[in-house]
């Protein structure tokens, strides 16, 4: 390839690159003018404004106070066992948990 061909190809590549940059700038300018021409309130607020509840002026503001905690477990509901007692199993109650797997025992490892 001669030097003239390389220079011609370089000029063509630069022309294509500059056209792409110019097209990008034009698209950006068009987008910005469209944003400016549009309704600014629509862009600034994604959701419609909330409506006030009727009678909100007379209601107290703020969350309700939290009930006092004693730090102890509630005593009205005793904890239930995972497995029913033997009398209940005899009467037909099914255990909540499956039976535990049997332990796997292997012979001791012999040392050499």
JOMOCOR-V668465 format. One record per backbone hydrogen bond with DSSP energy under -0.5 kcal/mol. NH is the residue of the N-H (numbers start at 1). CO is the residue of the C=O. If there is no record, write none. Layout:
# JOMOCOR-V668465
nh = {NH,NH}
co = {CO,CO}
This chain:
# JOMOCOR-V668465
nh = {6,7,8,9,10,11,12,13,14,15,16,17,18,19,20,21,22,23,24,25,26,27,28,29,30,31,32,33,34,35,36,37,38,40,43,44,45,46,56,58,59,78,89,90,91,92,93,96,97,105}
co = {2,3,4,5,6,7,8,9,10,11,12,13,14,15,16,17,18,19,20,21,22,23,24,25,26,27,28,29,30,31,32,33,34,38,39,40,41,44,53,55,55,76,85,86,87,89,88,82,82,103}
